[in-house]
Amino acid sequence: MLPRYLPDARSLLVGLHYSLAPLPREPMRPRRADPRIGLFTTTVLDFSSDLQDSPRQRWVNRWRLEKKDPAAEVSEAVKPITFWIDRNVPLAYRETVRAAVLEWNKPFEKIGYSNAIVVQQQPDDAAFDTLDFGYASVRWMMNADPVFGAIGPSHVDPRTGEILDADIAFEGMQTRKARQERTQMLGRSPPGADAVAPGFAAPFEFPGGNAAPYDHRLCQAGALAAEQLGYALDVLEASGEIEPDSPIAQQFVVDYVKQVVMHEVGHALGLRHNFRASRAYTEAQLSDPEFTRAHGTAASVMEYNAVNLPQPGRSGGLPFQTALGPYDYWAIEYAYKPMPPGADAETERAELQRIAARSSEPLLAYGTDEDNAFGIDPETIQLDLGSDPIAFASKRLEIARDLFRRQETRALSPQRDYAVLRRSLAYAIADVTRAVGTLVRQIGGVRTLRDFPGSGRDPLQPVDAGVQRQALDLIAGAVLAADGLELSPALQRRLAPDFLERVELSLPTDYAVPQRLLELQRAVLGYLMSDTIAARILDSVGKFDHPAEAFPLAELYARLSDEVWSELDRGQAILQPRRELQREHVNRLAAALLRPSPQARADARGLLRAQARALLPRIEAAQRRRAGADAQTLAHLADAADTLRMALAAPLLRQGL
């Protein structure tokens, strides 16, 4: 791919920056990791004993901190953790960056360190580069196109896990208004008929049961927070609550910068993501400005929080996480709490166990990247918010519907083009997709806790059947119903692209919102009719004391069929978008009958065959009642009936016979 931002693409100068440093002469005393707390680790192999279950020893990644006065309750550090603000950080954001870094001094003060973290400003005439080894830094990256948002990588001593250097990079493009590339590309169809829509955790596994690979070091906090920032500003601008260039809008940007920098500093201090922290607070607490100012919107800044938006017509709390949460204090305590002078290994182990044993406290709940990637835990999800997932999804769907309605009559200034409408709807569709992703994760979900024995809780807890039904009800009304999200023809004619950006960014001229919504519907059907979800629902039955308490797979399949084909028994006209959805359902039923995968469970296959048998006579009856209908509807019903009829009649090589 040719570079796009060069005077002459045939020539490009590339510079490499090498920075070498010796390991510490005296290794730091390592600290053992605990799975109940999310900290990056360094693995060392120890073959000195045959009694260990594994030769792997995992040490917490942390900076070396030592008190100047070990006997004092609170003391300065011998060598504080120093972060340099690079000279390329814009003046407008330097104080915000400084405040974000220094926010982390608060948990260190709780464990006896005064000014454990120090912030220095790199002078304009400095002879050193903040990328030099030994200069922990915050830098601004001015990329013409957004790439990563923000990152916070570090270098550690492979012997002990001691963090020796860290460099946080923040993508300055995200704080500017020119967000067209990211926003206008939202909702594009991913390749492949069975691709999962953005925001869904793919429930698929490789043969042999190995989950899809992921990189727990990858951080999307900056990019996703920028998307949430853009959505919030569009929602509030469309409702007339803020002006794009107002001080309130600028405060949104400042709070976003603080949240993202705090998150990346957390990584630089050794903390991993905590995607369960968003469940900490109730809707009433999230709606309270004073509560959110003091406590944030989640129990940890290491979350990927959804922006805290109020219901239409109501006021709410702060949109972003501008304060550390209780989990952040707890993780810092485990990693950095100084042990008493002369404490032996057993004393340290007992104290660390005491700290980690608090993991069952609700505000200290932890789930991370792999918990989200495996897709089984309905609480460890990115970009959700609040203790009630059904209420959260319902609110976000209401916000999106309100935004859709406002675009119908939105008056645009002659100084602005129509791309603002397209961007707003793209944001709304992406947010709806994520809200629906929160709902579908309830179906067949199993809450996975990292508790050790003695906490009083079972580590695997299937989702209550009532919650699964509530989630399915909301999915049916918002996604599968004929009137879920609608746009008038007049609005669809106004969804033009930014013509200046269209060529460079390869944007399509037309923005077919019905097609975007169909992609979401296909993703929902693919998820809920997948072999993996069927297996989870069937396996969950055995986790209930009484099987009748479980959510039955037959109920899921029957509900999907009834909602998708709701027009059949009501005699309603079947419009083109609905015909597309119904064809998707029929195709999936036929595929399950003709080409069952080796992972398909016997009960699931039998239930899908029963659904096909029950659906066929309904379609045939609808054909007879609609003899005078339009040609497209008649052709659709005939084709669907033929597909099911042939799939049911086709010989199937049954395994095991």
Steps between C-alpha positions, in 0.01 A plus 500: 500500500650834395544769766227763470654801673834555327607762244629213287385144579809358326728611783465456876757555774464262793676548834558234765546592866717261703524537876704243692544472877641238737276309739518610864809370676289396799175329390182622665324266740219349289137476610285198419198555274144409597226423243239693700671833424577633153871575473740435215743222581846372412542123482819332621560124472623331818595130474656477847208307650294204377223575751367805317199453270676708236853635456351840411535771759307816423618830645302823506630774271562807717737789551761478774375718788673524835424731789763751606390433857379136523375555856281800413130451435527728196832568329633628172653245265874459465448528125151614396342394171560797272290565190616759248245695298654518155544844350273398211194479730281801412495778758122471525524146639815504712324575827240232425776247434680604820181463705430158346845369589499645852156350568684172554680646804179456700512117526873517577430737788260240642786249527756737648670683210506877470549632146576153363438642151662821377425683175762706313458713190761444230651838410477615141880506477558166675793294371329168575214321329220366718531174306849455650515213743425605857265788413143394568295735287171617357527593131261636239486318166379713209387241245294618205276193540399356840674169563504402868361779719744455790748240622710454812772239441778434751837323525560259787786309654440139383643366827265674744224691317646837599370771266798698375342732246159588354390730218138603464398617154177693448367551150429871467266447205242369745459838672422684178165536328615336177363156588356418159708193422417314817139607511406457136650154490302374799255231407679375192425137434788276603608236251330163514137405524531393862706798615407625845398863529720745693451477873412131504748260656525219247393176671683281253783261578761317297474121468623335816346764725777758480356848514586756237831676565514846654771736617445613859756777446287668234326810633211666317401734783597817315335409170176379659483793739543736202209328328290534815600867524385562143170323561433696818568833329274409208218387730516816710539729198203340325287550813607864524673456836848614388661692216797338320743781593367571848699476826281205600602310187865583570460367855380173351826480307709586807325233709552248221873581489528461876322163498716360221829623649403362843424166333835486323691607813328206672651271237839666549472421873425133426119480501306295247151569367203440728187460289280400795546836674221664300240301698583676829243778515123532463319719249406739783867540594606548138238774464639694797762764400649517850529123532668459161734793569618333821490133400506493121264293287660160569703329771816531291649730238640185338156437344385584149207704625202598292455876520252576778206648310165581664165394363355749252357802678677429830818619666779263597837453661847567360552336160856372560701333775705783648574338838661170592271226625529272804638217289792722390590567864485128575719398205764759594492373858571143391780596262673770702417473869833505690560208732621560858879528532653156529180318392571149374341327202226336709398833654479658155300207363249524785457875454451466124242226557316727742487777239394269216230335714294819467425404139141402588413861592266634229706811423815289450354262240750418224477360149745568221579454131484122486172497693353733241657315206357163597154657488338291775492754784209748466659743746847533348412711197647808340303824471215415734413698813298444816392213722194408289590392143136498389446856623826614338412352162146633518627852571754493218234377257274784611782752445564363151131509406478858622806591291342333196182703550687828541691452174170496312436868575853619579572839344856528370696819459592592141862495620480126575456213256268201532775273629408593858174306464679197365756513780233527770307202369819297465578570864147406602509171310837412652369576848184298441718211388698513823185527711360194324836331555448547873158335469604199293779425747230432762365211289682187613734713709695367796636744756862403568653608830866476596425421866710260701324249732353663806339802335153347527437527125512243223744600224262403216147644515259472205286803423152488648237389247292810575788728403553303178131541413517875568801527272324300228189718530708813446690342209171401339354848526812694402662277237267233370174698497383664179499847660825478701696790346350682205601791278278695270580506126562875531775452758662218301526739204700745717773257612771626267869446574769761556592536135847636580579189704318248280785422263781496756309282744323286238160586641193368320279770353180345628453418867238225503377504858258207446797290390692597815202398712471174306865427584414542866201266465713241325761524774235446768358196322847361437591541865180361651473209254868403527614160625694665781200682647292184472766306689515764772126499553487120508795478738354764730209270583734284707618800702154566647378305801169455320511463118168684471678818617720504189427688180400236238653495155162415347364831631781694332449337161121535514525868596741576216272332248190680629665844494665464161185367335248712695320615181395147402217455749393866501448530127729801481695605193859374498731786409840464337713535819285238671532263206879527531486411869263209443721363225795514741302297755395241243855468371630432850230239564577328170874506565448340841298221334725439202848576633505456878841572644684239708455731801120507465323348800237233437226689685572818307484320167173337595345827611606681183345222289180534703502876440536444126208253502281746694592798281436335164119463532476859627676626188286278275183635666623856450556425131138396461369807685717737295414371153451856380803650670786673323739290294795548736310375804364197316842413363651539847246268665531242223878503519501470881254211489700319231821542700348351815319225309816383325712530814255287699477239223872479427677183616741571784800288586455477876815455698509210742275264296 
